[in-house]
Amino acid sequence: MRGDCTGQTEMPLTAPAEPVASVEDVRRVVAILTAAKGVEMKAAEIAAAMGLPVTENMKRKVRAIARAARPGILSFPSSQGYKLTDDCTLDEIEVCIAAWDSVIRDATATKMLYQDRRHGRRL
């Protein structure tokens, strides 16, 4: 891709499709986390417990399932895994909230930089 973003671009203009999480997927992961009795599990461990191959796509699927189960499953950027929110301490929930606040601040700043760049260009 050219540095000035002019002319043809090699960057895809659509994001890859996100994995879809079914109600049954959510039930299975909740059951797995319930059996873990408050122990945080990594995506690979959850995939293996579901009898699925541990691949990057399967890890994306586990993330999609956790998103669909919000707020029942606690997960956040930089967390080491997944845990039922009901099994979390208040401190763990506060860390989760702080992590999402950080992501929101960073995403907002990034968005503003691109908006400024867009407004400074002739389209």
Rosetta blueprint (number, residue, H / E / L):
1 M L
2 R L
3 G L
4 D L
5 C L
6 T L
7 G L
8 Q L
9 T L
10 E L
11 M L
12 P L
13 L L
14 T L
15 A L
16 P L
17 A L
18 E L
19 P L
20 V L
21 A L
22 S L
23 V H
24 E H
25 D H
26 V H
27 R H
28 R H
29 V H
30 V H
31 A H
32 I H
33 L H
34 T H
35 A H
36 A L
37 K L
38 G L
39 V L
40 E L
41 M E
42 K L
43 A H
44 A H
45 E H
46 I H
47 A H
48 A H
49 A H
50 M L
51 G L
52 L L
53 P L
54 V L
55 T L
56 E H
57 N H
58 M H
59 K H
60 R H
61 K H
62 V H
63 R H
64 A H
65 I H
66 A H
67 R H
68 A H
69 A L
70 R L
71 P L
72 G L
73 I E
74 L E
75 S L
76 F L
77 P L
78 S L
79 S L
80 Q L
81 G L
82 Y E
83 K E
84 L E
85 T H
86 D H
87 D H
88 C L
89 T L
90 L H
91 D H
92 E H
93 I H
94 E H
95 V H
96 C H
97 I H
98 A H
99 A H
100 W H
101 D H
102 S H
103 V H
104 I H
105 R H
106 D H
107 A H
108 T H
109 A H
110 T H
111 K H
112 M H
113 L H
114 Y H
115 Q H
116 D H
117 R H
118 R H
119 H H
120 G L
121 R L
122 R L
123 L L
